[in-house]
């Protein structure tokens, strides 16, 4: 699922129907594949909207790397 999510995010036009076969082999059905696709696409969309508008996160949402 992570490999699929990365490709969908970084290079969505490279995905082909056969790229779903490993996910199907792992037990995902059509509904699960659609949900995976929708969650990844939604977060990509929201992040681009927020970043593109320069929205600043409220302090409780910011990462603390220290």
Secondary structure, 3 states (H helix, E strand, C coil): CHHHHHHHHHCHHHCCHHHHHHHHHCCCCHHHHHHHHHHHHHHHHHHHHHHHHCCCCCHHHCCCCC
